[in-house]
Amino acid sequence: MPGQYRNLAIQLDTLLLDFNQNVAALPGIVSPQHRRVLTLQIIDSLRRTQFVRSISRRPVVAARSDPLNDLFDPLRAAVHFRNAGQFDEAHWVAFLGTHCGKHETYGWRLAAAIYSGLQSPNPWSWANVSANPGQFTNWLTNNQHAMLDGQNHYHFSNHRKYESLDVTKQNHTGLVISSYVNWINQFGGHAALLNAIQIEVGQNPTAVFDRFFTLMSANVVRFGRLGTFDHVCMLGKLDLAPIVPGKTYIKNATGPRKGAHLLFDGQRTGITPAVALEARLIELGGFLTLGMQELEDSLCNWQKDPNQYTHFVG
């Protein structure tokens, strides 16, 4: 671990003990090993966030936005399109990145395949997909064999492992994308959506985040709490929207909620109500100077094995 992170680990350990002793009990980190693993998971979460933010602030070569190029990366593509003033395209490719995820072995191969329309002369740009979202499902149906052929290695990431490209399955990718496009089209584009939200709730980044989260949860199928939280957080980190989560949205969470129970109740199946957990997490995040996504992410990974540190990816 680099020196600056060793120092951060010591600082986090001290702060967790301070919180436990002087603010509220944290039975989940009484064990030094549990505490050590949690601090390492927090540092991993911080590094993931810092990585995306660093991408957002650097120049991006056009090849990163080309799904036919091996360098294709939807996050960097979103920054490229943002810098070029192509706001809808930036949001769209970021959405594809979230929906598909980055596979541990095959990277962004699935997102590239969808975005390029399997190297079609009429790829699924925002202009094409927003003009006729239903046509995307037709394309997916007509290309089922290629999309589901395991030899092509079109795989969702671990976070999206329950998604399906098979149009015979309930809530397949065609329906997910159609629901997203129809939602954005209701407002006339992504900029118009953000403007409407700001008119409704004001400029506060956490209020805008909350309203965006609520609307997306209600309109985009299959994303649920995890996909929606990840995506809306990503928009903020990529500077595609002036938003930041003001809470962890723990109520409908699975792994993060188990982690919160383990931390505050001493066991994953604790009885502290979600509302109380949320308030305690906000208090803890402020005490640690830690963002809500980093806290949510680290608790999710920590509770999987609080005795043994494991580095998790997508």
Secondary structure, 3 states (H helix, E strand, C coil): CCHHHHHHHHHHHHHHHHHHHHCCCCHHHCCHHHHHHHHHHHHHHHHHHHHHHHHHHCCCCHHHHCCCCCCCCHHHHHHHHHHCCCHHHHHHHHHHHHHHCCECCCECHHHHHHHHCCCCCCCCCHHHHHHCHHHHHHHHHHCHHHHHCHHHCCCCCHHHCCCCCCCCCCCCHHHHHHHHHHHHHHHCCHHHHHHHHHHHHCCCHHHHHHHHHHHHHHHCCCCHHHHHHHHHHHHHHCCCCCCCCCCCCHHHCCHHHHHHHHHHHCCCCCCCCHHHHHHHHHHHHHHHCCCHHHHHHHHHHHCCCCCCCCCCCC
